[in-house]
């Protein structure tokens, strides 16, 4: 079997794992200090084979790191790129693989991609899901509450967000978005990471016609859970995209991908 089919994975949320400098926030150097606890090659350690590392990228932290404003950098509160390179080296010396948590259904509204998309004349105008009109185009809701559409005054249009208004969804129907994500993955694979855990992949595609979700008004639940989410998730295009992404990974030996 491949290593990921039999290995023990250990998820680490950097913010709360180990603080190395006393500022109250866990960081990459703290994780490096604890690598022997995870696997030092003896029975005294946990003996894990891989770390699933939750997001450490620059973020306004509206969703504690799952709102990313730069996919190819380290948030200063967690350390530097040199720290990450050291982590990768030290982990591999202990036969520990590093798996990155990649959140590419949406970005932060502070990401340069979205900032440029707010300009309808930008080359990234179609990188997010926009609707121009006096009202939102449908009844889609945000998973964290409230409607899923927010009006942007600069563009005079609505954008869709599956989660917070500060987390606009990328438009995966745009080939340029797909290519940009591929380049992000190649950046980290070239550094030596061993794979990715892809966040909420079933949300990548939405119904191209933006149709309303059916609603069960008699169900005793919050409004989001009263809807049957047949148009804002789980679209048929997702399966072929996963095949394509698997081919991207296969270009790098011994790398893995798992999706939520």
C-alpha positions in Angstrom: 0.0 0.0 0.0 1.0 3.6 -0.4 2.1 5.4 2.7 -1.1 7.4 3.0 -3.2 4.3 3.0 -1.6 2.9 6.2 -0.2 6.0 7.9 -1.4 7.6 11.1 -2.3 11.3 10.5 -2.4 13.9 13.3 -4.1 17.2 12.8 -2.4 20.3 14.2 -4.1 23.7 14.5 -1.0 25.9 14.8 -2.7 28.6 16.8 -3.3 26.4 19.8 -0.6 23.7 19.6 2.6 25.3 21.0 3.7 28.9 21.6 7.4 29.3 21.3 7.7 33.1 22.0 5.2 33.7 24.8 2.8 35.9 22.8 -0.1 33.6 23.5 -0.4 32.2 19.9 1.0 28.9 18.8 3.5 29.0 16.0 5.7 27.0 13.6 8.7 27.1 15.9 6.6 25.7 18.7 5.6 22.9 16.4 9.2 22.2 15.6 10.0 21.9 19.3 7.3 19.2 19.7 8.3 17.0 16.7 10.0 14.5 18.9 6.8 14.2 20.9 5.0 13.3 17.7 7.6 10.8 16.4 11.1 10.4 17.6 11.4 6.9 16.3 10.8 5.3 19.7 7.8 4.0 21.5 8.0 7.0 23.8 6.5 9.2 21.1 3.0 9.1 19.5 4.6 7.5 16.4 2.5 9.5 13.9 3.3 9.3 10.2 1.9 12.6 8.9 0.8 16.0 10.1 -2.3 17.6 8.7 -1.5 21.2 9.3 -4.4 23.6 9.5 -4.1 27.0 7.7 -1.1 29.2 8.6 -1.4 31.5 5.7 -1.9 35.3 6.0 -5.5 35.9 7.1 -7.7 38.6 8.7 -8.8 35.7 11.0 -12.5 36.3 10.5 -12.7 32.5 10.3 -9.5 31.7 12.3 -7.4 31.1 9.2 -10.0 29.7 6.8 -10.2 33.1 5.2 -6.9 33.3 3.3 -5.5 36.5 1.9 -2.3 35.1 0.5 -1.8 31.4 -0.5 2.0 31.5 -0.8 3.1 33.2 2.4 3.1 32.6 6.2 1.1 34.8 8.6 3.7 36.6 10.7 2.0 35.5 13.9 2.9 31.9 13.0 6.5 32.7 11.9 8.2 33.0 8.6 8.8 31.0 5.4 12.3 30.1 6.9 10.4 28.6 9.8 8.3 26.6 7.5 11.3 25.3 5.6 12.9 24.3 8.8 9.7 22.5 9.9 9.6 20.6 6.7 13.2 19.6 7.0 13.0 18.6 10.6 9.8 16.7 10.1 11.1 14.7 7.1 14.2 13.8 9.2 11.8 12.1 11.5 9.9 10.4 8.7 6.9 12.7 9.3 5.1 13.9 6.2 3.5 17.4 6.1 0.0 17.8 4.6 -1.4 21.3 4.0 -5.0 22.4 4.6 -5.9 24.1 1.3 -9.0 26.3 1.3 -9.8 27.2 -2.3 -13.6 27.3 -2.3 -13.3 30.8 -1.1 -10.7 33.4 -0.2 -10.7 36.3 2.2 -12.3 39.5 0.9 -8.8 41.0 1.6 -7.2 38.7 -1.0 -5.8 40.7 -4.0 -7.8 38.5 -6.3 -11.1 39.7 -4.8 -9.9 43.3 -4.5 -9.3 43.2 -8.2 -12.5 41.4 -8.9 -14.5 44.3 -7.4 -13.5 46.2 -10.6 -15.7 45.0 -13.4 -13.0 46.0 -15.9 -10.3 43.9 -14.2 -9.0 40.7 -15.7 -10.2 39.0 -12.5 -13.7 40.4 -12.8 -15.1 36.8 -13.3 -13.0 35.1 -10.6 -15.8 35.2 -8.1 -19.6 34.7 -8.4 -21.2 38.0 -9.1 -24.8 39.1 -9.9 -25.8 42.5 -11.0 -29.3 43.5 -10.0 -31.4 45.2 -7.4 -31.9 42.0 -5.5 -29.9 38.8 -5.0 -30.6 36.2 -7.7 -31.9 33.4 -5.4 -32.5 32.3 -1.9 -29.1 30.8 -1.2 -28.0 31.3 2.4 -24.6 31.4 4.2 -23.7 28.4 6.3 -22.9 30.6 9.3 -26.2 32.4 9.1 -27.9 35.1 7.0 -28.2 35.3 3.2 -25.4 34.1 1.0 -25.3 37.3 -1.1 -23.6 40.6 -0.1 -23.8 43.8 -2.1 -20.5 45.4 -3.1 -20.8 49.1 -3.5 -17.7 49.5 -5.7 -18.9 47.1 -8.3 -22.6 47.8 -7.7 -23.3 44.0 -7.7 -23.9 41.1 -5.4 -21.2 38.4 -4.7 -21.9 35.0 -3.2 -20.3 33.5 -0.1 -21.0 30.1 1.3 -19.8 31.2 4.7 -19.1 34.7 6.1 -19.5 37.8 3.9 -15.8 38.2 4.3 -15.2 34.9 2.5 -16.3 35.3 -1.1 -16.6 32.1 -3.2 -14.3 31.6 -6.1 -15.8 31.0 -9.6 -14.5 27.5 -10.4 -16.1 27.7 -13.9 -13.4 30.2 -14.8 -10.4 28.3 -16.2 -8.1 31.1 -14.9 -9.2 30.3 -11.3 -8.4 26.6 -11.8 -4.9 27.5 -13.2 -4.2 29.9 -10.3 -5.0 27.2 -7.8 -2.8 24.7 -9.7 0.1 27.2 -9.4 -0.5 27.5 -5.7 -0.3 23.8 -5.2 2.8 23.6 -7.4 4.4 26.3 -5.2 4.1 24.1 -2.1 4.8 20.8 -3.8 8.1 22.3 -5.1 8.9 23.2 -1.5 8.5 19.5 -0.6 5.1 19.2 1.1 3.6 15.8 0.9 0.1 16.6 -0.1 -3.1 18.5 0.6 -6.3 18.2 2.5 -8.9 20.2 0.4 -11.5 22.0 2.3 -15.3 21.7 1.4 -14.7 20.5 -2.2 -18.4 19.8 -2.6 -19.0 23.5 -2.6 -16.7 24.4 -5.4 -19.3 24.4 -8.1 -22.8 26.1 -7.9 -25.7 25.8 -10.3 -24.9 27.8 -13.5 -28.4 29.1 -13.6 -28.4 30.2 -9.9 -31.7 28.5 -9.2 -33.4 28.6 -5.8 -33.0 25.8 -3.4 -36.2 24.1 -2.3 -37.2 24.9 1.2 -38.9 22.7 3.8 -40.8 25.3 5.8 -42.1 22.8 8.3 -38.7 21.5 9.3 -37.7 22.6 12.8 -34.2 23.9 12.1 -32.3 27.0 11.4 -33.1 28.6 8.0 -30.0 27.2 6.3 -30.9 23.6 7.3 -34.4 24.0 6.1 -33.1 24.2 2.5 -32.3 21.3 0.3 -28.9 22.3 -1.0 -29.2 20.9 -4.5 -28.1 24.1 -6.3 -25.4 25.7 -4.1 -23.3 22.5 -3.8 -22.7 18.9 -5.0 -22.8 19.8 -8.7 -21.8 17.2 -11.3 -18.7 19.1 -12.5 -17.0 18.4 -9.2 -16.2 14.8 -10.1 -14.2 15.6 -13.2 -12.4 18.4 -11.4 -11.2 16.0 -8.7 -9.9 13.7 -11.4 -8.0 16.6 -12.9 -6.6 17.7 -9.6 -5.5 14.1 -8.9 -3.5 14.2 -12.2 -1.8 17.4 -10.9 -0.7 15.6 -7.8 0.4 12.5 -9.7 3.0 14.6 -11.4 4.9 14.7 -8.1 6.0 11.3 -6.8 4.6 10.0 -3.5 2.2 12.9 -2.9 -1.4 12.5 -1.7 -4.7 14.4 -1.7 -7.7 13.9 0.5 -10.9 16.0 0.3 -13.6 17.1 2.7 
